[in-house]
Amino acid sequence: MSQGRKRAIEVFPDIRARIHEAGSLGQLWCDLWHRFRQSYEGQPSSSVRIRSIYLYAVWCTKSPSFEVQQAAWMHFYEDVVWFAFQCKEPLYRRVVQDLVLNLGLSEIEALRGTLGYLIDSEQIDKLMADAEEIDYQLRRRSLKRKH
């Protein structure tokens, strides 16, 4: 069993059978992408599921296996921002906020080219400005709680 599948079972024990059934990591990512979208589109919101998918994506991009990295890039990172722009404003902001919460602003900036693969330059500029604004608001709220 590949390291990508082993890690997926650790992160998503509730879908162990689906992980085993997937013919490739790309197919597994298609299933995870479907679950990711469901977490935003009418299904009961699952911040735990969203966070788990981000954590798995980050793990994949740090893997020594090019196949594992490529599956996350092609089946998650390239689509997440495109998906955000398909959503109406309140949901768009929630997707961007989750992006900031789970990746951090510096990682989003580092991933700008990959995240912007399926959108135009004006959209990636908007995303970056919105991510910076959300990051600022989150840091302000955090500081207020400390005082």
C-alpha positions in Angstrom: 0.0 0.0 0.0 1.3 3.4 -0.9 2.3 6.0 1.6 -0.5 8.3 0.2 -3.1 5.7 0.9 -1.7 4.8 4.4 -1.8 8.5 5.3 -5.4 8.8 3.9 -6.6 6.0 6.1 -5.0 7.7 9.1 -6.7 11.0 8.3 -10.0 9.6 7.1 -10.6 6.3 9.0 -14.4 6.6 8.3 -13.9 6.1 4.5 -11.3 3.3 4.8 -13.2 1.1 2.3 -13.4 3.9 -0.2 -9.7 4.6 0.1 -9.0 0.9 -0.7 -11.5 0.9 -3.6 -10.0 3.9 -5.3 -8.0 2.8 -8.4 -5.5 5.6 -8.0 -4.7 8.6 -5.7 -6.4 10.7 -8.4 -9.6 8.8 -7.9 -9.3 9.1 -4.2 -8.9 12.9 -4.6 -12.0 13.0 -6.8 -13.9 11.4 -3.9 -12.3 13.8 -1.4 -13.1 16.8 -3.7 -16.8 15.7 -3.8 -16.8 15.5 0.0 -15.1 18.9 0.2 -17.8 20.5 -2.0 -20.6 18.8 0.0 -19.2 20.4 3.1 -20.1 23.8 1.6 -23.1 23.0 -0.6 -26.1 22.2 1.4 -24.8 19.3 3.3 -24.3 19.9 7.0 -21.2 21.9 7.4 -18.2 19.9 8.5 -15.3 22.1 9.5 -13.6 18.9 10.7 -13.9 17.3 7.3 -12.7 20.5 5.6 -9.7 20.8 7.9 -8.8 17.1 7.4 -8.8 17.5 3.6 -6.5 20.5 3.9 -4.2 18.7 6.2 -4.1 15.7 3.8 -3.4 18.0 0.9 -0.5 19.7 2.7 0.9 16.3 3.7 0.6 15.2 0.0 2.5 18.2 -1.2 5.4 17.5 1.2 5.5 13.8 0.2 8.7 12.5 -1.4 6.5 10.8 -4.0 5.9 12.9 -7.1 2.7 10.9 -7.8 1.3 11.8 -4.3 2.2 15.5 -4.8 0.8 15.7 -8.3 -2.5 14.2 -7.2 -3.0 16.9 -4.6 -1.9 19.7 -7.0 -4.2 18.5 -9.8 -7.2 17.4 -7.9 -7.4 19.8 -5.0 -5.2 22.9 -5.1 -6.0 23.8 -8.7 -9.7 23.5 -8.1 -10.2 25.1 -4.6 -10.0 28.7 -5.8 -11.9 28.0 -8.9 -14.6 26.5 -6.7 -14.6 29.6 -4.4 -15.2 31.9 -7.4 -18.2 29.7 -8.5 -19.9 30.4 -5.1 -22.1 33.4 -4.1 -20.4 36.0 -1.9 -21.0 34.7 1.6 -19.9 31.2 0.6 -16.9 32.6 -1.4 -15.7 34.4 1.8 -16.1 31.2 3.9 -14.0 29.2 1.4 -11.3 31.9 1.4 -11.5 32.1 5.2 -11.0 28.3 5.4 -8.1 28.6 3.0 -6.5 31.2 5.3 -7.2 29.3 8.5 -5.9 26.0 7.1 -3.0 27.1 5.0 -2.0 30.5 6.3 -1.4 33.6 4.3 2.3 33.0 3.6 1.5 29.5 2.1 -1.3 31.0 0.0 1.1 33.6 -1.3 3.7 30.8 -2.1 1.0 28.8 -3.9 -0.3 31.8 -5.9 0.6 30.3 -9.3 -0.9 26.9 -8.5 -4.0 28.3 -6.9 -4.5 30.7 -9.8 -4.1 28.0 -12.5 -7.8 27.8 -13.5 -8.7 31.5 -12.9 -7.6 34.8 -14.5 -5.1 37.3 -13.1 -7.8 39.7 -11.9 -9.4 36.8 -9.9 -6.1 35.8 -8.3 -5.5 39.4 -7.4 -8.9 39.6 -5.8 -8.3 36.3 -3.9 -5.0 37.5 -2.6 -6.5 40.8 -1.4 -9.4 39.0 0.2 -7.1 36.5 1.9 -5.0 39.4 3.3 -8.1 41.1 4.6 -9.4 37.9 6.2 -6.0 37.2 7.7 -5.9 40.7 9.2 -9.4 40.3 10.6 -8.6 36.9 12.1 -5.4 38.3 13.7 -7.3 41.3 15.1 -10.0 39.0 16.7 -7.2 36.8 18.2 -5.5 39.9 19.7 -8.8 41.1 21.2 -9.4 37.7 22.8 -6.0 37.9 24.4 -6.7 41.2 26.0 
